[in-house]
Amino acid sequence: TSATRMSAGKCVQYSWADERHTAPRALSAPEYMRTLIVYAEERLGDRKVVPIDGSAFPPEFMHMVKTLCKRFFRVYAHTYLSHFQVIQEQGAEGHLNCNFKHFLYFVLEFDLVGKQDMSPLAELIKMFLETDDRNRTKGKAKSEK
């Protein structure tokens, strides 16, 4: 399916605003994703924000990481809610799920994306967490025998 606006389903639409463009603007999904990649590369390549010489991270580091993670979450939300059928047809569902679960556990562990921001995928997230909890419990029971 072709996406005219970056969204997560029918009810959630995303806009883009940053230091250069402070007024939120509607972007198509491909344009949003291209903008995000350039933005992430610029932020992660800024040695004042992400030092590689052993110096301390600046106070704005966590805000930048949370902003990037929230925006990358939006890409997952858009992908699942607008293109999942095509991904299934291509046999790539397992790859998407695996990548998303790694991302999900990372952002949950370090509290990088708020629950409100994750609400478009709340049911999927709940299912993944419950399934993983059940599998972990089964694994524990087997190892205790």
VOGU-3710 file (C-alpha; in Angstrom, 3 decimals, decimal comma):
1> tsatrmsagk> 0,000/0,000/0,000  1,184/3,490/-0,775  1,269/5,885/2,151  0,542/9,542/1,535  1,226/10,666/5,118  3,403/9,222/7,843  0,886/7,512/10,105  0,218/4,588/12,407  -3,147/3,308/11,270  -6,129/5,518/10,563
11> cvqyswader> -6,135/7,527/13,795  -2,500/8,523/14,367  -0,650/10,854/12,037  2,937/11,937/12,599  4,485/15,289/11,755  8,135/16,300/11,702  9,723/19,161/13,627  13,359/19,629/14,553  15,902/22,330/15,306  15,819/23,608/11,700
21> htapralsap> 12,067/23,301/11,132  10,410/24,093/14,450  6,866/24,186/13,071  5,537/20,612/12,713  5,016/19,637/9,087  3,251/16,718/7,480  5,551/14,434/5,502  4,859/11,375/3,413  6,074/8,150/5,014  9,085/7,805/2,657
31> eymrtlivya> 10,005/11,462/3,191  9,667/11,085/6,983  11,951/8,047/6,928  14,561/9,749/4,721  14,462/12,810/6,980  14,862/10,575/10,037  17,898/8,774/8,612  19,656/12,061/7,777  18,690/13,507/11,174  19,951/10,410/13,030
41> eerlgdrkvv> 23,211/10,383/11,088  23,807/14,066/11,858  23,037/13,631/15,579  24,987/10,416/16,057  27,932/11,839/14,094  28,123/14,987/16,238  31,108/14,356/18,527  29,912/17,062/20,938  26,760/15,016/21,572  28,223/11,518/21,082
51> pidgsafppe> 31,875/11,756/22,129  34,239/8,961/21,138  37,299/10,221/23,025  36,205/8,959/26,441  34,789/12,280/27,588  31,431/12,450/29,364  28,180/12,525/27,458  26,570/15,969/27,549  23,246/16,597/29,338  21,315/16,670/26,026
61> fmhmvktlck> 22,464/13,139/25,077  19,493/11,291/26,635  16,967/13,693/25,124  18,525/13,116/21,692  18,474/9,326/22,115  14,847/9,362/23,286  13,853/11,538/20,322  15,578/9,189/17,873  14,035/6,083/19,459  10,552/7,623/19,462
71> rffrvyahty> 10,914/8,428/15,765  12,267/4,981/14,906  9,333/3,481/16,828  7,039/5,471/14,542  8,621/3,738/11,547  7,841/0,348/13,102  4,275/1,467/13,904  3,778/2,669/10,331  5,274/-0,530/8,923  3,103/-2,837/11,025
81> lshfqviqeq> -0,129/-0,880/10,575  0,220/0,117/6,916  2,347/-2,546/5,243  2,136/-5,741/7,279  0,163/-7,681/4,680  2,845/-7,066/2,046  5,550/-8,053/4,528  3,696/-11,305/5,256  3,246/-11,983/1,528  6,997/-11,544/1,046
91> gaeghlncnf> 7,741/-13,971/3,882  9,519/-11,287/5,910  7,224/-11,248/8,971  9,746/-13,139/11,133  12,515/-10,688/10,259  10,362/-7,670/11,083  9,194/-9,238/14,351  12,746/-10,163/15,371  14,092/-6,675/14,666  11,174/-4,993/16,381
101> khflyfvlef> 11,471/-7,203/19,473  15,176/-6,328/19,829  14,310/-2,646/19,498  11,355/-3,010/21,889  13,329/-4,684/24,667  16,096/-2,081/24,318  13,737/0,902/24,610  11,840/-0,743/27,482  15,030/-1,578/29,381  16,292/2,006/29,203
111> dlvgkqdmsp> 12,899/3,786/29,238  13,536/5,460/25,877  10,014/5,542/24,417  6,966/6,446/26,501  3,907/4,198/26,759  1,754/6,884/25,127  4,095/6,966/22,113  3,919/3,169/21,882  0,116/3,050/22,063  -0,433/2,424/18,311
121> laelikmfle> 1,257/-0,974/18,758  0,054/-1,640/22,321  -1,727/-4,905/21,428  1,250/-6,264/19,480  3,642/-5,272/22,263  1,420/-6,937/24,870  1,290/-10,111/22,777  5,090/-10,199/22,329  5,731/-9,609/26,043  3,187/-12,214/27,157
131> tddrnrtkgk> 4,483/-14,800/24,670  8,073/-14,200/25,739  7,082/-14,416/29,426  5,331/-17,756/28,805  8,343/-19,086/26,891  10,696/-17,931/29,650  8,518/-19,665/32,274  8,457/-22,904/30,232  12,238/-22,776/29,833  12,718/-22,300/33,563
141> aksek> 10,422/-25,230/34,368  12,362/-27,512/31,993  15,724/-26,528/33,442  14,515/-27,176/37,013  13,553/-30,819/36,231
//
